Amino acid sequence: MSTETFDPNQTVSMTDAARKFFASKLTAQSEGSLVRLSTKESGCTGYAYVLDIVESAQDGDAIMDFDGVKLAIDDESLTLLKGTEIDLVREGINQVVKFNNPNVVAECGCGESFSVN
């Protein structure tokens, strides 16, 4: 039996596969770079995820550390992303970053945008 500690500040989680993927991307960047996750209004259902490698976080970003992979989350996107798991999955010969977001109530047919309540 194991015990896990609930961290109310941990808005998202990241699988080991996603952490390794982002760690490899960050090694090619300047020291101190991090992954920034935000959302933008887009598509037919409302919002789209935006991932960027950036030199530094923006004012108001929440910063999380996943074994050395720093993730900044846009302050305005925090409510939409609460409870989201970031994963890396293989689809055929491709690797795709997936967002398992429990707040999503609808997605467009192409999977590019989502809506929440």
Phi, psi and omega in degrees: 000138179238159180244133176246145179261128176280127178246105183296344179275348182277090184291322180232163173238165182222130178289163179297322179298317179293318180300315180296320179299310181292325177299318179294324178291323182287334180295335179276357182257174178290156181300137180093354178294155179214169178268134178242127179249129177215178174232159175218153175292129186193160171068191185273347181249349173140300187228157174227150176280144177231121177246132178222150167264122185232161179286326181203161178287161175265161178305133178090349179294141171274135182248131176234150180239124178245086180048050176098346175267110180273132180239124175257134178243126179306130183305320182288341182266351186306317182294322180290335188257357184304123179088002183287138172254128176264127184228161173239121182238154177262127176238100186067238179264001182260152170251135184228134173282126180245145177246112176266090188254114182290350181274347183288129177250343178202147175230151177287165183300327182273353178081010182275337182223164183215164174228157179231165175285000000 
